[in-house]
Amino acid sequence: QADNFCNSVGILQQTAIPSKFSGFDRGGSQTPQQQTQQEDYAHLFATLISRCARDIDALIESLPNEDSTTELQVC
């Protein structure tokens, strides 16, 4: 899950349009680089994060209870 969050932040940093702040003079290019292919990264990462969360929930639910005995686990 941490990998999904880290990658999503990286994509946001890579594709975000720069903002101007009043009273702050910054040198350099003020025009964002145009991407040749526009993808819906928000939807992609939301899907990946929710799928991973469902998988984690399924794994947690499959764990045995504390009061579970060996006989109950075998059945």
mmCIF file of the N, C-alpha and C atoms, coordinates in Angstrom:
data_MODEL
# 
_entry.id   MODEL 
# 
loop_
_atom_site.group_PDB 
_atom_site.id 
_atom_site.type_symbol 
_atom_site.label_atom_id 
_atom_site.label_alt_id 
_atom_site.label_comp_id 
_atom_site.label_asym_id 
_atom_site.label_entity_id 
_atom_site.label_seq_id 
_atom_site.pdbx_PDB_ins_code 
_atom_site.Cartn_x 
_atom_site.Cartn_y 
_atom_site.Cartn_z 
_atom_site.occupancy 
_atom_site.B_iso_or_equiv 
_atom_site.pdbx_formal_charge 
_atom_site.auth_seq_id 
_atom_site.auth_comp_id 
_atom_site.auth_asym_id 
_atom_site.auth_atom_id 
_atom_site.pdbx_PDB_model_num 
ATOM 1   N N  . GLN A 1 1  ? 0.836   -1.182  0.000   1.00 0.00 ? 1  GLN A N  1 
ATOM 2   C CA . GLN A 1 1  ? 0.000   0.000   0.000   1.00 0.00 ? 1  GLN A CA 1 
ATOM 3   C C  . GLN A 1 1  ? 0.886   1.252   0.000   1.00 0.00 ? 1  GLN A C  1 
ATOM 4   N N  . ALA A 1 2  ? 1.960   1.182   0.773   1.00 0.00 ? 2  ALA A N  1 
ATOM 5   C CA . ALA A 1 2  ? 2.881   2.317   0.819   1.00 0.00 ? 2  ALA A CA 1 
ATOM 6   C C  . ALA A 1 2  ? 3.477   2.586   -0.561  1.00 0.00 ? 2  ALA A C  1 
ATOM 7   N N  . ASP A 1 3  ? 3.728   1.540   -1.324  1.00 0.00 ? 3  ASP A N  1 
ATOM 8   C CA . ASP A 1 3  ? 4.266   1.687   -2.672  1.00 0.00 ? 3  ASP A CA 1 
ATOM 9   C C  . ASP A 1 3  ? 3.281   2.445   -3.566  1.00 0.00 ? 3  ASP A C  1 
ATOM 10  N N  . ASN A 1 4  ? 1.988   2.115   -3.452  1.00 0.00 ? 4  ASN A N  1 
ATOM 11  C CA . ASN A 1 4  ? 0.961   2.820   -4.238  1.00 0.00 ? 4  ASN A CA 1 
ATOM 12  C C  . ASN A 1 4  ? 0.904   4.298   -3.878  1.00 0.00 ? 4  ASN A C  1 
ATOM 13  N N  . PHE A 1 5  ? 0.940   4.605   -2.575  1.00 0.00 ? 5  PHE A N  1 
ATOM 14  C CA . PHE A 1 5  ? 0.895   5.998   -2.151  1.00 0.00 ? 5  PHE A CA 1 
ATOM 15  C C  . PHE A 1 5  ? 2.143   6.758   -2.615  1.00 0.00 ? 5  PHE A C  1 
ATOM 16  N N  . CYS A 1 6  ? 3.296   6.136   -2.491  1.00 0.00 ? 6  CYS A N  1 
ATOM 17  C CA . CYS A 1 6  ? 4.543   6.771   -2.900  1.00 0.00 ? 6  CYS A CA 1 
ATOM 18  C C  . CYS A 1 6  ? 4.535   7.053   -4.404  1.00 0.00 ? 6  CYS A C  1 
ATOM 19  N N  . ASN A 1 7  ? 4.119   6.090   -5.194  1.00 0.00 ? 7  ASN A N  1 
ATOM 20  C CA . ASN A 1 7  ? 4.071   6.283   -6.647  1.00 0.00 ? 7  ASN A CA 1 
ATOM 21  C C  . ASN A 1 7  ? 3.061   7.352   -7.039  1.00 0.00 ? 7  ASN A C  1 
ATOM 22  N N  . SER A 1 8  ? 1.921   7.393   -6.352  1.00 0.00 ? 8  SER A N  1 
ATOM 23  C CA . SER A 1 8  ? 0.908   8.390   -6.702  1.00 0.00 ? 8  SER A CA 1 
ATOM 24  C C  . SER A 1 8  ? 1.421   9.800   -6.409  1.00 0.00 ? 8  SER A C  1 
ATOM 25  N N  . VAL A 1 9  ? 2.141   9.980   -5.311  1.00 0.00 ? 9  VAL A N  1 
ATOM 26  C CA . VAL A 1 9  ? 2.719   11.290  -4.998  1.00 0.00 ? 9  VAL A CA 1 
ATOM 27  C C  . VAL A 1 9  ? 3.774   11.654  -6.042  1.00 0.00 ? 9  VAL A C  1 
ATOM 28  N N  . GLY A 1 10 ? 4.566   10.688  -6.466  1.00 0.00 ? 10 GLY A N  1 
ATOM 29  C CA . GLY A 1 10 ? 5.569   10.942  -7.490  1.00 0.00 ? 10 GLY A CA 1 
ATOM 30  C C  . GLY A 1 10 ? 4.953   11.369  -8.806  1.00 0.00 ? 10 GLY A C  1 
ATOM 31  N N  . ILE A 1 11 ? 3.875   10.734  -9.211  1.00 0.00 ? 11 ILE A N  1 
ATOM 32  C CA . ILE A 1 11 ? 3.187   11.104  -10.455 1.00 0.00 ? 11 ILE A CA 1 
ATOM 33  C C  . ILE A 1 11 ? 2.586   12.499  -10.323 1.00 0.00 ? 11 ILE A C  1 
ATOM 34  N N  . LEU A 1 12 ? 2.016   12.808  -9.153  1.00 0.00 ? 12 LEU A N  1 
ATOM 35  C CA . LEU A 1 12 ? 1.474   14.152  -8.947  1.00 0.00 ? 12 LEU A CA 1 
ATOM 36  C C  . LEU A 1 12 ? 2.565   15.210  -9.074  1.00 0.00 ? 12 LEU A C  1 
ATOM 37  N N  . GLN A 1 13 ? 3.720   14.940  -8.495  1.00 0.00 ? 13 GLN A N  1 
ATOM 38  C CA . GLN A 1 13 ? 4.831   15.890  -8.594  1.00 0.00 ? 13 GLN A CA 1 
ATOM 39  C C  . GLN A 1 13 ? 5.306   16.042  -10.032 1.00 0.00 ? 13 GLN A C  1 
ATOM 40  N N  . GLN A 1 14 ? 5.286   14.963  -10.764 1.00 0.00 ? 14 GLN A N  1 
ATOM 41  C CA . GLN A 1 14 ? 5.789   14.974  -12.135 1.00 0.00 ? 14 GLN A CA 1 
ATOM 42  C C  . GLN A 1 14 ? 4.832   15.684  -13.087 1.00 0.00 ? 14 GLN A C  1 
ATOM 43  N N  . THR A 1 15 ? 3.532   15.573  -12.861 1.00 0.00 ? 15 THR A N  1 
ATOM 44  C CA . THR A 1 15 ? 2.559   16.080  -13.827 1.00 0.00 ? 15 THR A CA 1 
ATOM 45  C C  . THR A 1 15 ? 1.837   17.341  -13.380 1.00 0.00 ? 15 THR A C  1 
ATOM 46  N N  . ALA A 1 16 ? 2.079   17.813  -12.169 1.00 0.00 ? 16 ALA A N  1 
ATOM 47  C CA . ALA A 1 16 ? 1.359   18.982  -11.664 1.00 0.00 ? 16 ALA A CA 1 
ATOM 48  C C  . ALA A 1 16 ? 1.792   20.249  -12.394 1.00 0.00 ? 16 ALA A C  1 
ATOM 49  N N  . ILE A 1 17 ? 0.832   21.140  -12.573 1.00 0.00 ? 17 ILE A N  1 
ATOM 50  C CA . ILE A 1 17 ? 1.105   22.433  -13.191 1.00 0.00 ? 17 ILE A CA 1 
ATOM 51  C C  . ILE A 1 17 ? 1.626   23.365  -12.095 1.00 0.00 ? 17 ILE A C  1 
ATOM 52  N N  . PRO A 1 18 ? 2.727   24.095  -12.346 1.00 0.00 ? 18 PRO A N  1 
ATOM 53  C CA . PRO A 1 18 ? 3.271   24.975  -11.322 1.00 0.00 ? 18 PRO A CA 1 
ATOM 54  C C  . PRO A 1 18 ? 2.289   26.087  -10.958 1.00 0.00 ? 18 PRO A C  1 
ATOM 55  N N  . SER A 1 19 ? 2.298   26.480  -9.706  1.00 0.00 ? 19 SER A N  1 
ATOM 56  C CA . SER A 1 19 ? 1.456   27.572  -9.226  1.00 0.00 ? 19 SER A CA 1 
ATOM 57  C C  . SER A 1 19 ? 2.322   28.787  -8.960  1.00 0.00 ? 19 SER A C  1 
ATOM 58  N N  . LYS A 1 20 ? 1.746   29.957  -9.166  1.00 0.00 ? 20 LYS A N  1 
ATOM 59  C CA . LYS A 1 20 ? 2.449   31.195  -8.874  1.00 0.00 ? 20 LYS A CA 1 
ATOM 60  C C  . LYS A 1 20 ? 1.980   31.707  -7.524  1.00 0.00 ? 20 LYS A C  1 
ATOM 61  N N  . PHE A 1 21 ? 2.932   32.206  -6.745  1.00 0.00 ? 21 PHE A N  1 
ATOM 62  C CA . PHE A 1 21 ? 2.627   32.784  -5.447  1.00 0.00 ? 21 PHE A CA 1 
ATOM 63  C C  . PHE A 1 21 ? 2.883   34.286  -5.531  1.00 0.00 ? 21 PHE A C  1 
ATOM 64  N N  . SER A 1 22 ? 1.942   35.076  -5.061  1.00 0.00 ? 22 SER A N  1 
ATOM 65  C CA . SER A 1 22 ? 2.134   36.526  -5.108  1.00 0.00 ? 22 SER A CA 1 
ATOM 66  C C  . SER A 1 22 ? 3.242   36.926  -4.137  1.00 0.00 ? 22 SER A C  1 
ATOM 67  N N  . GLY A 1 23 ? 4.076   37.846  -4.565  1.00 0.00 ? 23 GLY A N  1 
ATOM 68  C CA . GLY A 1 23 ? 5.164   38.320  -3.741  1.00 0.00 ? 23 GLY A CA 1 
ATOM 69  C C  . GLY A 1 23 ? 6.367   37.394  -3.721  1.00 0.00 ? 23 GLY A C  1 
ATOM 70  N N  . PHE A 1 24 ? 6.366   36.389  -4.554  1.00 0.00 ? 24 PHE A N  1 
ATOM 71  C CA . PHE A 1 24 ? 7.476   35.439  -4.595  1.00 0.00 ? 24 PHE A CA 1 
ATOM 72  C C  . PHE A 1 24 ? 7.998   35.403  -6.017  1.00 0.00 ? 24 PHE A C  1 
ATOM 73  N N  . ASP A 1 25 ? 9.217   35.853  -6.227  1.00 0.00 ? 25 ASP A N  1 
ATOM 74  C CA . ASP A 1 25 ? 9.809   35.888  -7.555  1.00 0.00 ? 25 ASP A CA 1 
ATOM 75  C C  . ASP A 1 25 ? 10.678  34.654  -7.733  1.00 0.00 ? 25 ASP A C  1 
ATOM 76  N N  . ARG A 1 26 ? 10.346  33.868  -8.723  1.00 0.00 ? 26 ARG A N  1 
ATOM 77  C CA . ARG A 1 26 ? 11.084  32.634  -8.968  1.00 0.00 ? 26 ARG A CA 1 
ATOM 78  C C  . ARG A 1 26 ? 11.545  32.617  -10.416 1.00 0.00 ? 26 ARG A C  1 
ATOM 79  N N  . GLY A 1 27 ? 12.821  32.341  -10.600 1.00 0.00 ? 27 GLY A N  1 
ATOM 80  C CA . GLY A 1 27 ? 13.346  32.239  -11.949 1.00 0.00 ? 27 GLY A CA 1 
ATOM 81  C C  . GLY A 1 27 ? 13.063  30.873  -12.533 1.00 0.00 ? 27 GLY A C  1 
ATOM 82  N N  . GLY A 1 28 ? 13.271  30.730  -13.803 1.00 0.00 ? 28 GLY A N  1 
ATOM 83  C CA . GLY A 1 28 ? 13.071  29.441  -14.451 1.00 0.00 ? 28 GLY A CA 1 
ATOM 84  C C  . GLY A 1 28 ? 11.815  29.430  -15.295 1.00 0.00 ? 28 GLY A C  1 
ATOM 85  N N  . SER A 1 29 ? 11.548  28.309  -15.869 1.00 0.00 ? 29 SER A N  1 
ATOM 86  C CA . SER A 1 29 ? 10.409  28.155  -16.765 1.00 0.00 ? 29 SER A CA 1 
ATOM 87  C C  . SER A 1 29 ? 9.096   28.196  -15.988 1.00 0.00 ? 29 SER A C  1 
ATOM 88  N N  . GLN A 1 30 ? 8.159   28.967  -16.489 1.00 0.00 ? 30 GLN A N  1 
ATOM 89  C CA . GLN A 1 30 ? 6.845   29.046  -15.860 1.00 0.00 ? 30 GLN A CA 1 
ATOM 90  C C  . GLN A 1 30 ? 5.799   28.239  -16.623 1.00 0.00 ? 30 GLN A C  1 
ATOM 91  N N  . THR A 1 31 ? 6.209   27.615  -17.706 1.00 0.00 ? 31 THR A N  1 
ATOM 92  C CA . THR A 1 31 ? 5.256   26.821  -18.482 1.00 0.00 ? 31 THR A CA 1 
ATOM 93  C C  . THR A 1 31 ? 5.497   25.343  -18.201 1.00 0.00 ? 31 THR A C  1 
ATOM 94  N N  . PRO A 1 32 ? 4.433   24.610  -17.923 1.00 0.00 ? 32 PRO A N  1 
ATOM 95  C CA . PRO A 1 32 ? 4.604   23.178  -17.653 1.00 0.00 ? 32 PRO A CA 1 
ATOM 96  C C  . PRO A 1 32 ? 4.934   22.425  -18.926 1.00 0.00 ? 32 PRO A C  1 
ATOM 97  N N  . GLN A 1 33 ? 5.649   21.333  -18.765 1.00 0.00 ? 33 GLN A N  1 
ATOM 98  C CA . GLN A 1 33 ? 5.944   20.489  -19.912 1.00 0.00 ? 33 GLN A CA 1 
ATOM 99  C C  . GLN A 1 33 ? 4.670   19.758  -20.317 1.00 0.00 ? 33 GLN A C  1 
ATOM 100 N N  . GLN A 1 34 ? 4.386   19.788  -21.595 1.00 0.00 ? 34 GLN A N  1 
ATOM 101 C CA . GLN A 1 34 ? 3.194   19.104  -22.093 1.00 0.00 ? 34 GLN A CA 1 
ATOM 102 C C  . GLN A 1 34 ? 3.468   17.619  -22.213 1.00 0.00 ? 34 GLN A C  1 
ATOM 103 N N  . GLN A 1 35 ? 2.526   16.846  -21.770 1.00 0.00 ? 35 GLN A N  1 
ATOM 104 C CA . GLN A 1 35 ? 2.659   15.404  -21.886 1.00 0.00 ? 35 GLN A CA 1 
ATOM 105 C C  . GLN A 1 35 ? 2.041   14.959  -23.197 1.00 0.00 ? 35 GLN A C  1 
ATOM 106 N N  . THR A 1 36 ? 2.674   13.996  -23.826 1.00 0.00 ? 36 THR A N  1 
ATOM 107 C CA . THR A 1 36 ? 2.146   13.509  -25.089 1.00 0.00 ? 36 THR A CA 1 
ATOM 108 C C  . THR A 1 36 ? 0.898   12.676  -24.875 1.00 0.00 ? 36 THR A C  1 
ATOM 109 N N  . GLN A 1 37 ? 0.823   12.024  -23.767 1.00 0.00 ? 37 GLN A N  1 
ATOM 110 C CA . GLN A 1 37 ? -0.324  11.178  -23.464 1.00 0.00 ? 37 GLN A CA 1 
ATOM 111 C C  . GLN A 1 37 ? -0.904  11.594  -22.134 1.00 0.00 ? 37 GLN A C  1 
ATOM 112 N N  . GLN A 1 38 ? -2.159  11.982  -22.130 1.00 0.00 ? 38 GLN A N  1 
ATOM 113 C CA . GLN A 1 38 ? -2.818  12.337  -20.878 1.00 0.00 ? 38 GLN A CA 1 
ATOM 114 C C  . GLN A 1 38 ? -3.534  11.097  -20.356 1.00 0.00 ? 38 GLN A C  1 
ATOM 115 N N  . GLU A 1 39 ? -3.222  10.735  -19.136 1.00 0.00 ? 39 GLU A N  1 
ATOM 116 C CA . GLU A 1 39 ? -3.872  9.594   -18.514 1.00 0.00 ? 39 GLU A CA 1 
ATOM 117 C C  . GLU A 1 39 ? -4.561  10.062  -17.259 1.00 0.00 ? 39 GLU A C  1 
ATOM 118 N N  . ASP A 1 40 ? -5.563  9.338   -16.859 1.00 0.00 ? 40 ASP A N  1 
ATOM 119 C CA . ASP A 1 40 ? -6.288  9.688   -15.650 1.00 0.00 ? 40 ASP A CA 1 
ATOM 120 C C  . ASP A 1 40 ? -5.611  9.008   -14.467 1.00 0.00 ? 40 ASP A C  1 
ATOM 121 N N  . TYR A 1 41 ? -4.544  9.653   -13.979 1.00 0.00 ? 41 TYR A N  1 
ATOM 122 C CA . TYR A 1 41 ? -3.761  9.065   -12.897 1.00 0.00 ? 41 TYR A CA 1 
ATOM 123 C C  . TYR A 1 41 ? -4.551  8.976   -11.602 1.00 0.00 ? 41 TYR A C  1 
ATOM 124 N N  . ALA A 1 42 ? -5.423  9.934   -11.352 1.00 0.00 ? 42 ALA A N  1 
ATOM 125 C CA . ALA A 1 42 ? -6.216  9.904   -10.120 1.00 0.00 ? 42 ALA A CA 1 
ATOM 126 C C  . ALA A 1 42 ? -7.074  8.646   -10.083 1.00 0.00 ? 42 ALA A C  1 
ATOM 127 N N  . HIS A 1 43 ? -7.722  8.332   -11.187 1.00 0.00 ? 43 HIS A N  1 
ATOM 128 C CA . HIS A 1 43 ? -8.565  7.140   -11.246 1.00 0.00 ? 43 HIS A CA 1 
ATOM 129 C C  . HIS A 1 43 ? -7.727  5.877   -11.145 1.00 0.00 ? 43 HIS A C  1 
ATOM 130 N N  . LEU A 1 44 ? -6.592  5.842   -11.825 1.00 0.00 ? 44 LEU A N  1 
ATOM 131 C CA . LEU A 1 44 ? -5.716  4.677   -11.807 1.00 0.00 ? 44 LEU A CA 1 
ATOM 132 C C  . LEU A 1 44 ? -5.239  4.370   -10.393 1.00 0.00 ? 44 LEU A C  1 
ATOM 133 N N  . PHE A 1 45 ? -4.709  5.371   -9.702  1.00 0.00 ? 45 PHE A N  1 
ATOM 134 C CA . PHE A 1 45 ? -4.187  5.124   -8.363  1.00 0.00 ? 45 PHE A CA 1 
ATOM 135 C C  . PHE A 1 45 ? -5.298  4.886   -7.350  1.00 0.00 ? 45 PHE A C  1 
ATOM 136 N N  . ALA A 1 46 ? -6.456  5.518   -7.532  1.00 0.00 ? 46 ALA A N  1 
ATOM 137 C CA . ALA A 1 46 ? -7.592  5.228   -6.649  1.00 0.00 ? 46 ALA A CA 1 
ATOM 138 C C  . ALA A 1 46 ? -8.007  3.768   -6.789  1.00 0.00 ? 46 ALA A C  1 
ATOM 139 N N  . THR A 1 47 ? -7.996  3.261   -8.007  1.00 0.00 ? 47 THR A N  1 
ATOM 140 C CA . THR A 1 47 ? -8.330  1.859   -8.240  1.00 0.00 ? 47 THR A CA 1 
ATOM 141 C C  . THR A 1 47 ? -7.291  0.934   -7.607  1.00 0.00 ? 47 THR A C  1 
ATOM 142 N N  . LEU A 1 48 ? -6.013  1.244   -7.804  1.00 0.00 ? 48 LEU A N  1 
ATOM 143 C CA . LEU A 1 48 ? -4.954  0.411   -7.231  1.00 0.00 ? 48 LEU A CA 1 
ATOM 144 C C  . LEU A 1 48 ? -4.985  0.420   -5.704  1.00 0.00 ? 48 LEU A C  1 
ATOM 145 N N  . ILE A 1 49 ? -5.194  1.586   -5.107  1.00 0.00 ? 49 ILE A N  1 
ATOM 146 C CA . ILE A 1 49 ? -5.209  1.695   -3.653  1.00 0.00 ? 49 ILE A CA 1 
ATOM 147 C C  . ILE A 1 49 ? -6.417  0.977   -3.067  1.00 0.00 ? 49 ILE A C  1 
ATOM 148 N N  . SER A 1 50 ? -7.588  1.133   -3.683  1.00 0.00 ? 50 SER A N  1 
ATOM 149 C CA . SER A 1 50 ? -8.777  0.456   -3.152  1.00 0.00 ? 50 SER A CA 1 
ATOM 150 C C  . SER A 1 50 ? -8.675  -1.059  -3.332  1.00 0.00 ? 50 SER A C  1 
ATOM 151 N N  . ARG A 1 51 ? -8.101  -1.520  -4.439  1.00 0.00 ? 51 ARG A N  1 
ATOM 152 C CA . ARG A 1 51 ? -7.933  -2.960  -4.644  1.00 0.00 ? 51 ARG A CA 1 
ATOM 153 C C  . ARG A 1 51 ? -6.980  -3.551  -3.602  1.00 0.00 ? 51 ARG A C  1 
ATOM 154 N N  . CYS A 1 52 ? -5.894  -2.832  -3.337  1.00 0.00 ? 52 CYS A N  1 
ATOM 155 C CA . CYS A 1 52 ? -4.931  -3.293  -2.333  1.00 0.00 ? 52 CYS A CA 1 
ATOM 156 C C  . CYS A 1 52 ? -5.568  -3.306  -0.945  1.00 0.00 ? 52 CYS A C  1 
ATOM 157 N N  . ALA A 1 53 ? -6.377  -2.297  -0.632  1.00 0.00 ? 53 ALA A N  1 
ATOM 158 C CA . ALA A 1 53 ? -7.063  -2.257  0.667   1.00 0.00 ? 53 ALA A CA 1 
ATOM 159 C C  . ALA A 1 53 ? -8.028  -3.429  0.811   1.00 0.00 ? 53 ALA A C  1 
ATOM 160 N N  . ARG A 1 54 ? -8.748  -3.772  -0.256  1.00 0.00 ? 54 ARG A N  1 
ATOM 161 C CA . ARG A 1 54 ? -9.651  -4.939  -0.217  1.00 0.00 ? 54 ARG A CA 1 
ATOM 162 C C  . ARG A 1 54 ? -8.867  -6.224  0.000   1.00 0.00 ? 54 ARG A C  1 
ATOM 163 N N  . ASP A 1 55 ? -7.715  -6.355  -0.661  1.00 0.00 ? 55 ASP A N  1 
ATOM 164 C CA . ASP A 1 55 ? -6.877  -7.541  -0.485  1.00 0.00 ? 55 ASP A CA 1 
ATOM 165 C C  . ASP A 1 55 ? -6.372  -7.652  0.952   1.00 0.00 ? 55 ASP A C  1 
ATOM 166 N N  . ILE A 1 56 ? -5.976  -6.520  1.533   1.00 0.00 ? 56 ILE A N  1 
ATOM 167 C CA . ILE A 1 56 ? -5.518  -6.516  2.922   1.00 0.00 ? 56 ILE A CA 1 
ATOM 168 C C  . ILE A 1 56 ? -6.650  -6.915  3.860   1.00 0.00 ? 56 ILE A C  1 
ATOM 169 N N  . ASP A 1 57 ? -7.848  -6.378  3.623   1.00 0.00 ? 57 ASP A N  1 
ATOM 170 C CA . ASP A 1 57 ? -9.005  -6.741  4.447   1.00 0.00 ? 57 ASP A CA 1 
ATOM 171 C C  . ASP A 1 57 ? -9.313  -8.227  4.345   1.00 0.00 ? 57 ASP A C  1 
ATOM 172 N N  . ALA A 1 58 ? -9.224  -8.782  3.131   1.00 0.00 ? 58 ALA A N  1 
ATOM 173 C CA . ALA A 1 58 ? -9.487  -10.211 2.951   1.00 0.00 ? 58 ALA A CA 1 
ATOM 174 C C  . ALA A 1 58 ? -8.459  -11.055 3.695   1.00 0.00 ? 58 ALA A C  1 
ATOM 175 N N  . LEU A 1 59 ? -7.197  -10.635 3.658   1.00 0.00 ? 59 LEU A N  1 
ATOM 176 C CA . LEU A 1 59 ? -6.164  -11.362 4.394   1.00 0.00 ? 59 LEU A CA 1 
ATOM 177 C C  . LEU A 1 59 ? -6.399  -11.297 5.900   1.00 0.00 ? 59 LEU A C  1 
ATOM 178 N N  . ILE A 1 60 ? -6.781  -10.132 6.393   1.00 0.00 ? 60 ILE A N  1 
ATOM 179 C CA . ILE A 1 60 ? -7.040  -9.989  7.830   1.00 0.00 ? 60 ILE A CA 1 
ATOM 180 C C  . ILE A 1 60 ? -8.221  -10.856 8.251   1.00 0.00 ? 60 ILE A C  1 
ATOM 181 N N  . GLU A 1 61 ? -9.270  -10.875 7.443   1.00 0.00 ? 61 GLU A N  1 
ATOM 182 C CA . GLU A 1 61 ? -10.453 -11.680 7.761   1.00 0.00 ? 61 GLU A CA 1 
ATOM 183 C C  . GLU A 1 61 ? -10.154 -13.173 7.734   1.00 0.00 ? 61 GLU A C  1 
ATOM 184 N N  . SER A 1 62 ? -9.168  -13.579 6.969   1.00 0.00 ? 62 SER A N  1 
ATOM 185 C CA . SER A 1 62 ? -8.849  -15.005 6.872   1.00 0.00 ? 62 SER A CA 1 
ATOM 186 C C  . SER A 1 62 ? -7.986  -15.502 8.029   1.00 0.00 ? 62 SER A C  1 
ATOM 187 N N  . LEU A 1 63 ? -7.466  -14.579 8.832   1.00 0.00 ? 63 LEU A N  1 
ATOM 188 C CA . LEU A 1 63 ? -6.654  -14.983 9.982   1.00 0.00 ? 63 LEU A CA 1 
ATOM 189 C C  . LEU A 1 63 ? -7.532  -15.660 11.030  1.00 0.00 ? 63 LEU A C  1 
ATOM 190 N N  . PRO A 1 64 ? -6.989  -16.654 11.734  1.00 0.00 ? 64 PRO A N  1 
ATOM 191 C CA . PRO A 1 64 ? -7.795  -17.336 12.756  1.00 0.00 ? 64 PRO A CA 1 
ATOM 192 C C  . PRO A 1 64 ? -8.011  -16.429 13.975  1.00 0.00 ? 64 PRO A C  1 
ATOM 193 N N  . ASN A 1 65 ? -9.117  -16.685 14.687  1.00 0.00 ? 65 ASN A N  1 
ATOM 194 C CA . ASN A 1 65 ? -9.410  -15.952 15.920  1.00 0.00 ? 65 ASN A CA 1 
ATOM 195 C C  . ASN A 1 65 ? -8.460  -16.385 17.021  1.00 0.00 ? 65 ASN A C  1 
ATOM 196 N N  . GLU A 1 66 ? -8.369  -15.581 18.057  1.00 0.00 ? 66 GLU A N  1 
ATOM 197 C CA . GLU A 1 66 ? -7.503  -15.923 19.191  1.00 0.00 ? 66 GLU A CA 1 
ATOM 198 C C  . GLU A 1 66 ? -7.998  -17.179 19.909  1.00 0.00 ? 66 GLU A C  1 
ATOM 199 N N  . ASP A 1 67 ? -9.318  -17.337 19.996  1.00 0.00 ? 67 ASP A N  1 
ATOM 200 C CA . ASP A 1 67 ? -9.867  -18.477 20.716  1.00 0.00 ? 67 ASP A CA 1 
ATOM 201 C C  . ASP A 1 67 ? -10.015 -19.719 19.830  1.00 0.00 ? 67 ASP A C  1 
ATOM 202 N N  . SER A 1 68 ? -9.453  -19.679 18.648  1.00 0.00 ? 68 SER A N  1 
ATOM 203 C CA . SER A 1 68 ? -9.535  -20.795 17.725  1.00 0.00 ? 68 SER A CA 1 
ATOM 204 C C  . SER A 1 68 ? -8.603  -21.927 18.168  1.00 0.00 ? 68 SER A C  1 
ATOM 205 N N  . THR A 1 69 ? -9.112  -23.140 18.107  1.00 0.00 ? 69 THR A N  1 
ATOM 206 C CA . THR A 1 69 ? -8.306  -24.310 18.470  1.00 0.00 ? 69 THR A CA 1 
ATOM 207 C C  . THR A 1 69 ? -7.814  -24.998 17.204  1.00 0.00 ? 69 THR A C  1 
ATOM 208 N N  . THR A 1 70 ? -6.910  -25.910 17.360  1.00 0.00 ? 70 THR A N  1 
ATOM 209 C CA . THR A 1 70 ? -6.377  -26.640 16.224  1.00 0.00 ? 70 THR A CA 1 
ATOM 210 C C  . THR A 1 70 ? -7.488  -27.434 15.528  1.00 0.00 ? 70 THR A C  1 
ATOM 211 N N  . GLU A 1 71 ? -8.407  -28.008 16.311  1.00 0.00 ? 71 GLU A N  1 
ATOM 212 C CA . GLU A 1 71 ? -9.498  -28.788 15.715  1.00 0.00 ? 71 GLU A CA 1 
ATOM 213 C C  . GLU A 1 71 ? -10.399 -27.919 14.846  1.00 0.00 ? 71 GLU A C  1 
ATOM 214 N N  . LEU A 1 72 ? -10.701 -26.695 15.297  1.00 0.00 ? 72 LEU A N  1 
ATOM 215 C CA . LEU A 1 72 ? -11.546 -25.795 14.523  1.00 0.00 ? 72 LEU A CA 1 
ATOM 216 C C  . LEU A 1 72 ? -10.840 -25.339 13.241  1.00 0.00 ? 72 LEU A C  1 
ATOM 217 N N  . GLN A 1 73 ? -9.529  -25.164 13.306  1.00 0.00 ? 73 GLN A N  1 
ATOM 218 C CA . GLN A 1 73 ? -8.792  -24.728 12.134  1.00 0.00 ? 73 GLN A CA 1 
ATOM 219 C C  . GLN A 1 73 ? -8.691  -25.807 11.069  1.00 0.00 ? 73 GLN A C  1 
ATOM 220 N N  . VAL A 1 74 ? -8.695  -27.074 11.484  1.00 0.00 ? 74 VAL A N  1 
ATOM 221 C CA . VAL A 1 74 ? -8.588  -28.176 10.544  1.00 0.00 ? 74 VAL A CA 1 
ATOM 222 C C  . VAL A 1 74 ? -9.885  -28.322 9.764   1.00 0.00 ? 74 VAL A C  1 
ATOM 223 N N  . CYS A 1 75 ? -11.028 -28.053 10.359  1.00 0.00 ? 75 CYS A N  1 
ATOM 224 C CA . CYS A 1 75 ? -12.333 -28.225 9.707   1.00 0.00 ? 75 CYS A CA 1 
ATOM 225 C C  . CYS A 1 75 ? -12.560 -27.328 8.567   1.00 0.00 ? 75 CYS A C  1 
# 
